[in-house]
Amino acid sequence: MYTLGIDIGSTTVKVAVLDKDNKILFSDYKRHFANIKETLKDLEQEAKDALGENEVNPCITGSGGLALAQLIGVPFTQEVVCVSEALQDYAPQTDVAIELGGEDAKIIYFTNGIEQRMNGVCAGGTGSFIDQMATLLKISAEEMNKAAEQDVRCSIRPEEFIICKDGTDGIHGTVQECTYLGLNTHYTIDTDQGDSVEIVEESSIGEGLKKGEKVLLKVKKEKINVFTKDGDTNLIRSDAYEKQ
């Protein structure tokens, strides 16, 4: 008989199937987006497809697993107990364990008894935070991990500007060219930082900028790029996003 371990966390469902020697035969995880039952059903079907029809001894853990365990009549074990028992079996020399969950992080001390602390319900520094940053960059978590393994440099550069009528906070520049295009006017502006910026704005009668006029620019959109240290390869090229 195989052992079926199910971990239902705040953001994902994890499944592992082990044989009598505790060798992992199948394991996978998926984000559940609050649809826990269907996600678990899909993972169990994948395990069945990979291993065939087998009798299993199931157990559920995780912050979202208690209600489902009670509903389907499967034994439930609190997640800290699972982690501590597994480490005492597989790595008995462990003194401290840090678990990064979907929306919280836990630290377990084993010396002089078991003590647990957690950072509260905050995604910063947890698995969910990694997913959120990958989503923002429009890449997969695997691509983000690949970039993290290399010696890289990052750049956040302005991608789109707007011309400000008032204020002093921004990038100063001088209008070099004005091209009236009917509904819109195309401006070429040289900034005091030595860059040339092109901006298209809606035309307004009698209020357009003139060549040589001083202007103030503010960043509307930015783009994140992650390069190899030599600058030859762009590992992550995000779409421009609105500056907050």
C-alpha positions in Angstrom: 0.0 0.0 0.0 1.3 3.5 -0.9 1.2 6.6 1.3 -0.6 9.6 -0.1 0.4 12.9 1.5 -1.8 16.0 0.8 -0.8 19.5 1.8 -3.4 22.2 1.3 -1.9 25.6 1.9 -3.1 29.1 1.6 -2.2 29.3 -2.1 -1.3 25.8 -3.3 -2.2 22.1 -3.1 0.7 19.7 -2.9 0.5 15.9 -3.4 3.1 13.2 -2.9 2.9 9.4 -3.2 5.4 7.3 -1.4 6.1 3.6 -1.3 6.7 1.4 1.8 10.3 2.5 1.9 9.3 6.2 1.8 10.6 6.6 -1.7 8.8 9.4 -3.6 7.0 7.9 -6.6 5.0 11.0 -7.6 4.9 14.6 -6.4 3.5 17.8 -7.8 1.8 21.0 -6.7 -0.6 23.6 -8.2 -2.0 26.9 -7.2 -5.7 26.4 -6.2 -7.1 29.9 -6.5 -9.5 29.0 -3.7 -10.8 26.1 -5.7 -9.3 23.4 -3.5 -11.5 20.4 -4.3 -11.0 20.6 -8.1 -7.3 21.3 -7.8 -6.8 18.2 -5.6 -8.9 16.1 -7.9 -6.7 17.1 -10.9 -3.5 16.3 -8.9 -4.9 12.9 -7.8 -5.8 12.1 -11.4 -2.3 13.0 -12.5 -0.9 10.6 -9.8 -3.2 7.9 -11.0 -2.2 8.4 -14.6 1.5 8.2 -13.6 1.3 5.2 -11.2 -1.9 3.4 -12.2 -4.6 2.1 -9.9 -3.3 1.6 -6.4 -4.6 1.4 -2.8 -3.3 4.3 -0.7 -3.2 5.4 2.9 -3.9 9.1 2.9 -3.2 12.0 5.3 -3.9 15.7 5.0 -2.0 18.7 6.4 -1.8 22.4 5.7 -3.6 25.5 6.8 -6.5 24.8 4.5 -6.7 21.1 5.0 -8.7 20.6 8.2 -12.1 21.2 6.8 -11.6 19.0 3.8 -10.1 16.2 6.0 -13.2 16.3 8.2 -15.5 16.3 5.2 -14.0 13.3 3.5 -13.0 11.4 6.6 -9.2 11.5 6.1 -6.7 11.8 9.0 -5.4 15.3 9.5 -2.0 16.3 11.0 -1.0 19.9 11.9 1.7 21.2 9.5 4.3 22.0 12.1 4.0 18.5 13.5 4.5 17.1 9.9 7.6 19.2 9.3 9.2 18.4 12.7 8.5 14.7 12.5 9.8 14.5 8.9 13.0 16.3 9.8 13.6 14.2 13.0 13.4 11.2 10.7 15.2 12.4 7.6 17.6 15.0 9.1 17.8 14.4 12.9 20.7 16.8 13.2 18.4 19.8 12.3 18.5 22.5 14.9 16.3 25.2 13.1 13.9 24.9 10.2 12.5 27.8 8.2 9.4 27.1 6.1 8.3 29.6 3.5 4.6 29.2 3.0 2.3 30.8 0.5 1.4 33.8 2.7 3.4 33.3 5.9 6.8 32.2 7.0 7.5 29.9 10.0 10.6 29.1 11.9 10.8 26.0 14.1 13.4 25.5 16.8 14.2 21.9 17.9 16.7 22.5 20.7 15.2 22.0 24.2 11.8 21.1 22.8 9.9 22.4 19.7 9.2 26.1 19.5 7.5 27.8 16.5 7.3 31.4 15.4 5.8 33.0 12.4 5.8 36.4 10.6 2.0 36.7 10.6 -0.2 37.0 7.5 2.1 38.8 5.2 3.2 37.7 1.7 6.6 39.5 1.8 9.4 37.0 1.9 7.2 34.0 1.2 6.4 31.8 -1.8 3.4 33.9 -2.8 5.6 37.0 -3.0 7.9 35.2 -5.5 4.9 34.3 -7.7 3.6 37.9 -7.5 7.0 39.3 -8.6 7.2 36.8 -11.4 3.7 37.8 -12.5 4.6 41.4 -12.5 7.7 40.7 -14.7 5.5 38.5 -16.9 7.8 35.5 -16.5 7.5 32.1 -14.9 8.9 31.3 -11.4 11.3 28.9 -13.1 12.7 31.8 -15.3 13.0 34.0 -12.2 14.9 31.2 -10.4 17.3 30.8 -13.4 18.1 34.5 -13.3 18.7 34.3 -9.5 21.3 31.6 -10.1 23.4 33.9 -12.3 25.6 36.9 -11.7 23.3 39.6 -13.0 22.6 43.3 -13.0 19.2 44.9 -13.1 18.0 48.1 -14.7 14.7 50.0 -14.2 14.4 52.6 -16.9 11.7 55.0 -17.9 9.6 53.8 -20.8 7.0 56.5 -21.2 6.9 60.2 -20.0 4.3 62.9 -19.6 4.9 66.6 -19.9 4.0 68.5 -16.7 2.6 72.0 -16.7 3.4 72.7 -13.0 5.7 71.5 -10.3 9.5 71.2 -9.8 9.8 67.4 -9.2 10.8 65.6 -12.4 13.3 65.6 -15.2 14.1 68.9 -16.8 14.5 69.1 -20.6 14.4 71.3 -23.7 12.1 70.9 -26.7 14.1 70.3 -29.8 11.4 69.5 -32.4 7.6 70.0 -32.7 5.7 68.2 -35.4 2.0 68.9 -35.7 0.1 65.8 -36.8 -3.4 67.0 -36.7 -5.0 65.5 -33.6 -1.6 64.9 -32.0 1.7 66.7 -31.8 5.0 64.9 -31.7 7.7 66.4 -29.5 11.4 65.5 -29.3 12.9 66.6 -26.0 16.5 66.6 -24.9 16.8 66.1 -21.1 19.4 67.7 -18.9 20.6 64.1 -18.2 21.7 63.8 -21.9 18.8 61.6 -23.2 16.5 62.2 -26.1 12.8 61.6 -25.4 9.9 61.4 -27.9 6.4 62.2 -26.6 3.1 62.4 -28.5 0.4 64.5 -26.9 -3.0 65.6 -28.0 -2.8 68.8 -30.0 -4.3 72.0 -28.4 -4.8 75.2 -30.3 -2.5 78.0 -29.2 -1.1 76.0 -26.2 1.5 73.8 -27.9 5.1 73.8 -26.9 7.7 75.6 -29.0 11.2 74.7 -29.9 13.7 75.8 -27.2 11.0 75.8 -24.5 12.0 74.4 -21.1 9.8 71.6 -19.9 9.4 69.2 -16.9 8.9 65.5 -17.5 7.6 62.8 -15.2 7.8 59.1 -15.7 4.5 57.5 -16.5 5.7 53.9 -17.2 8.9 52.0 -16.3 10.4 48.8 -17.6 12.5 46.3 -15.7 15.3 44.4 -17.4 17.7 41.8 -15.8 21.0 41.3 -17.8 23.9 38.9 -17.4 26.8 40.8 -15.8 28.5 41.3 -19.1 25.4 42.8 -20.5 25.2 40.4 -23.5 22.0 38.6 -22.6 18.7 40.0 -21.3 17.3 37.3 -19.0 14.1 39.1 -18.1 12.5 41.7 -20.3 9.3 43.0 -18.7 6.5 44.9 -20.3 6.4 48.6 -19.2 4.2 49.1 -16.1 2.5 52.1 -14.7 4.7 53.9 -12.2 2.9 54.1 -8.8 
